Amino acid sequence: MSLNSRVIAALGAVVVVGAGTVGGSIAYASGQTEISDHRVTLTVGNSSQVQDPFCANDDGSPLSDDDQQKCSKKAQDALKAGTLPSSDVMLSDRVGVGVSPEVAKKGWVAFSNGGPVSGGGQFTVSSWSKNGSTYSGSHAASQLLNSSGRTLITVVEGDRDLESPTAIWYFQLNTQDS
């Protein structure tokens, strides 16, 4: 009995997501030689990418208001320049976010700047969680995309009110025709 390529791709996606949620496996799975305990994995359809924080202090301390403003400006510039970590997405794809156990211990939330206007133009990919969940679950891309064709996924590590974030990740989703 042989497996077809769709089954192999689906199994590969499960393996990558599983590796993204196991601290030390992240560095090995992504071909990095240095292990980072603060990584986030974005899974779109059958592909995944693992990233270090876009903004964070080396000592793990909260980002100051000034640091947060600089980070936001840096992200806006990167979005305009097309240099944010990005993935192509079709409306039929499913999207999920995974975090390392160290991020989960501090608490995290993930959201997009898409979704229904009634939701304020923001979709919660993962509501705030601490000491537990390392995966957001898989969401239909059509729920979290905006109409511009470029949707921003933001993942924040920090307290429940996001008053003192310790790390921020950004990913760009580029909507493709089905």
N, C-alpha and C positions, 0 to 999 in steps of 0.2 A: 504494500500500500504506500503510495507516495503522496506527499503534501503538495498542494498547488501553491503558486507564488503568493496569492492573497493570504492564505493561512500562514505561510512563512513570514510575510510582512507583519501580520497581526501579532504573531508570537514575538517577533523582533521588537515591536512597539511595547509590548508588555514587559519584556526583559529590560528595555531601556528605562521605562518608567520605574520599574522595580529598582534598578541600579541607581536612579536619581534620588531615591528615598533612603538609601543606605549610605550614610556618611562617607566612608572611605572608598566605596565603590564608585562614587561619582568621578573622582579624579582618574581612576583606572579606566572606566568606561569611556571617558571623553579624551583619552590619550594624554592627559596631563601628567607631569612628573611630580607635581607638588599637590598634596592633599589640602583642600580648602574645606572648612566646616561650615561655610556660609555660601551655599550654592542654591540656585533655583533652576528647575527644569520646566521648560514650556513644551508641551506636547500638542502637536497639531496633526490630526489624522494619524498617519503612520510614521511621522518623523518627530524627533525631539532635539532640543538643544539645551545645553547646560551653561549657565552664566554665573560669574562672580558678580557681586553687587556693582551697580552703576555708581552709587555713592555710599560711602561708609567711612567711619574713622578706623584707623588701624588698631586702636585699642578697644574697639567695641563700644565706646561711649556714645550716647545719643548725639545726633546731629543738631547743631545749634540752628536757630532761626536763619542766620546768615548762610550756614552750610546748606540748609534746605532750599533757600532762594537760589543759591549758586547751582545746586543740583537741578532744580527746575529749569533754569535758564540753559544749562548744559544739555538737558534732555530735549528742550525745544529746538535748540540749535542742531542737535544730532538727528532729530526727527526731520527737520527741514533738509538737512544734508543727506538723509537716507543712510546714516551710519549706525543707527540703533540695531541691536540684534533683531533680525526679522525672519519671518516665515510667511510663505505664501499659504493662503487659506481659501477654500471654496465653501460656499454656504452649506454644503452637505457634510463638511468635516466636523469632527468633534474636537474640542479644545480643553486642555486641563493644565493645571499648574501643580508641580511638586516641589517641596522644600526639604532641605536636609534636616535631620533631627535637631541640630543645634539651633536652626531658625525656628523650628516648631517649639522649642523650649522657651524662647523669648516671646513668642507670639507673632502672628502674621495675618495679613489680609491681602487679597488680590482682587482687582477690579479692572474694568475696561472703560474707555470713554465712548462706549457704544451702548446699544440697547434701546429700549423704548423711551420715547420722549416723556411718557408718564413717569418713568423712573429717574427723571432728571438727566437723561442722556448718559447714564452710567449703569453698568451691569456688574453686580457682585459675583465675581468668579469664585471666591471663597470668603465667607464671612470670618471675622476675627476668631482665631483659635490659638490656644496655648497648651503646651504639654500633651499634645495628642496628634491630631490630624497632620499628616505630611503630604496629603494629596487633596486637591479641590474637588475631585470628581470630574467627570467628563461632561461638558456642556455643548449643545448644538451651536456651531459657529454663528448661525443666523440670529441667535439670541444676543450675542455680545458684540457684533460688528456695528460700526457706524456707517453712514452713507457716503463718506468721503473716499472710501476705498483703502484708507490707512487708519487702522485702529490701534490705539496704544493700550497695552496691558501693563499695569503697574502692580508690583508686589512690594509690600512694606513690612519690615520687621520692626516690632516695637509694641508699646502698650496698647490697650484696648481703644483709647481715645485718639491714638496716633499723634499725641502731643509730643512724644519724645521718640521719634523713629531712630533706630540704630543702623538701618541699612535700607536701600531702595534699589529695586531692579526695574528696568523698562524693557519691553519687547514690542516690536511693531508687527502687526498682522497686515499683510497686503492681500486684499480681496481679489481673487481671480475669477474669471468666468467659468461656469460649470461646464 
